[in-house]
Amino acid sequence: MKQPILVAGANCQEISVAAEFTEGRLDLCPFGGEALVTRERDGDQLVWVYQSIVSGLRLIDSLPN
């Protein structure tokens, strides 16, 4: 079930985004439409896709010296 939330857009304009977990992935659907951003775990990384841009964060156990 998609639950709408309000967030600020580029110009601090409110936009409505629905979030839904699908097959272990978080889909973010602006204005209740199709998923525009997805986020999911892949091993020790958090991978998110925005249109055709793929980014990720790697889990670390401690901060570097």
C-alpha distance (Angstrom), angle and dihedral (degrees) to the residues before:
residue distance angle dihedral
M1 . . .
K2 3.79 . .
Q3 3.79 114.7 .
P4 3.82 115.3 -160.3
I5 3.80 118.4 -134.5
L6 3.80 130.5 179.5
V7 3.80 121.4 -122.4
A8 3.78 134.6 166.8
G9 3.79 118.6 -98.9
A10 3.81 127.4 -149.4
N11 3.82 92.7 -71.3
C12 3.81 94.8 39.7
Q13 3.79 86.8 -97.0
E14 3.80 114.1 149.7
I15 3.78 114.9 -113.3
S16 3.78 127.8 -177.4
V17 3.80 116.7 -125.9
A18 3.78 126.8 -176.6
A19 3.80 118.3 -154.7
E20 3.78 124.9 -156.9
F21 3.82 133.7 174.5
T22 3.81 110.0 -131.8
E23 3.80 121.1 177.4
G24 3.83 92.3 -25.1
R25 3.80 93.3 -46.6
L26 3.81 127.8 109.1
D27 3.81 110.7 -131.9
L28 3.80 118.1 -162.6
C29 3.80 112.3 -156.8
P30 3.82 115.1 -171.1
F31 3.78 114.0 -145.2
G32 3.83 89.4 2.0
G33 3.82 93.3 -71.4
E34 3.80 130.9 118.7
A35 3.81 121.0 -37.1
L36 3.81 109.7 -80.0
V37 3.81 97.4 172.7
T38 3.79 127.6 31.0
R39 3.80 129.0 -170.7
E40 3.78 127.3 -170.0
R41 3.80 143.0 153.8
D42 3.80 118.2 -105.8
G43 3.80 107.7 -178.0
D44 3.81 106.6 -60.0
Q45 3.81 93.5 -14.0
L46 3.78 133.6 88.4
V47 3.80 106.0 -143.9
W48 3.76 124.0 -166.8
V49 3.76 130.0 -177.1
Y50 3.79 124.2 -155.9
Q51 3.80 110.7 -175.9
S52 3.84 100.5 -51.2
I53 3.83 96.4 -23.9
V54 3.81 114.5 105.2
S55 3.81 119.1 -164.0
G56 3.74 133.5 169.6
L57 3.77 147.0 -173.4
R58 3.78 124.1 -146.3
L59 3.80 120.5 -141.0
I60 3.80 113.0 -121.9
D61 3.79 127.3 -169.3
S62 3.80 97.0 -145.9
L63 3.77 141.2 6.4
P64 3.81 118.0 -94.4
N65 3.82 116.9 -105.8
